Amino acid sequence: MEKLLHYVWKHKILPLKALMTTDGRDLEIIDPGLHNSNAGPDFFNAKIRIGKTVWAGNVEIHLKSSDWYQHGHHLDPAYNNTILHVAKTVNCDVKNSDDKDVPQLQLDIPAQLAIHYQELQSTEDYPRCHKMIPELEKMKIHGWMDSLLIERLAERSQKVLSRVKETNGDWEQAAFVTLCRNFGFGLNGDTFENWAKLIPLYAVNKHRDNLVQIEAIFLGLAGLIEECDKQKSNDEIAYLKQEFAYLSRKFSLPDPIDSKLWKYLRTHPQNFPHTRILQIASLYQSGKAQFSSLIEAEDFETLQKALQVKGTSANSRNLLIINTVVPLLYAYGTNHNERIFQERAIRLLEEIPAENNYILRQWKACGLDVKTAADSQALIQLKKEYCDRLDCLRCRFGYEYLKR
């Protein structure tokens, strides 16, 4: 409930009467300040008027004023610039570490707001705020969706930038690892990423004209040559083993990953790890999966053709574009301060049809218009970062529900 009290202060949901400090002085909130989610006072740079004096500084909020002492703020000089202590229940005076009194405001949580908040926190329905979604203005919906999309792109591009940093600025290697991770399609994503980090692309590039040798390196380091018995003859498997042994000595290749890490449970044959690895080998040998090829493609259709390899469906290629190419473009644009790449990433999402999964079907049932991957990515971000965390107080849909 303390978070809800923060919400009341932040949005100035105040009683219809004059505000007064606990010692009887008139109080006006000019600016509630900037909400701080890290250590330190709850709101920075607030501006209030107490009596005839205007104060600028920090505001601290607790359910009970005695929490000031429980949290040790009376001993912490970081709280000496607190110009107001707000509490739902004022049960004592408070002083800072300089032994000076801190003005206090007793602030209630409106009963209707508390009821709506409890509804959102306790319901098992999803989306929790579905009752009021049809009532929302389209402009408000689009505004929040646009913000969620940028938030998701920023998060996903940060993962790409982390891989670039791990590889000492090698965008080619980072792009390869990102692509391979997404060939895991969720179930084997972590294992594909760890496997891709073992692949020495400098060695692979020396045998770019020989698909069998690329397959030997890829499958060998995955510990999956034996698993190809459905796609390869015994002679071909024997030859792959022979080539892997030769290339291992030539390039001092690392030890393969443990083949037990690959998951097959409830997986269709087209999604078996060794099948996907053969597809990656074919893509890499063709040059179509290189970093430069991926980020220079101007449109969705070009990328669909570039990623086309035997055994991949149009839908799986859509997912590879959404989860690989779009974050790469956005990350590159962010890193080099070139908006053209960020804008191309967003444009690609607007060209791709929305994914079809249970999250999106539930939002559609509420009346939301979900047509493109830009819409679906925004709603996936909403579910994962807000709904699943019960963080309705930071959500604009939650705000609309609470203020009804």
Buried (B, 14 or more C-beta within 10 A) or exposed (E): EBEBBBBBBBBEBBEEEEBEBBEEBEBEBEEBBEBBEEEBBBBBBBBBBBEEEEBEBBBBBBBBBBBBBEEEBBEBEEBBBBBBBBBBEBEBEBBBBEEEEBBBBBBBBBEEBBEBBEBBEEEEEBBBBBBBBEEBEEEEBEEBBEBBBBBBBBEBBEBBBEBBEEBEEBBBBBBBBBBBBBBBBEBBBEBBBBBBBBBBBEBBEBBEEEBEBBBBBBBBBBBBBEBBEEBBEEEBBEBBBEBBEEBBEEBEBEEBBEBEBBBEEEBEEEBBBBBBBBBBBBBBBBEBBBBEBBBEBEEBEEBBEBBBBEBBEEEBBBBBBBBBBBBBBBBBBBBEEEEEBBEBBBBBBEBBBBBEEEBBEBBBEBEBEBEBBBBBBBBBBBBEBBBEEEEBBBBBBBBBBBEE
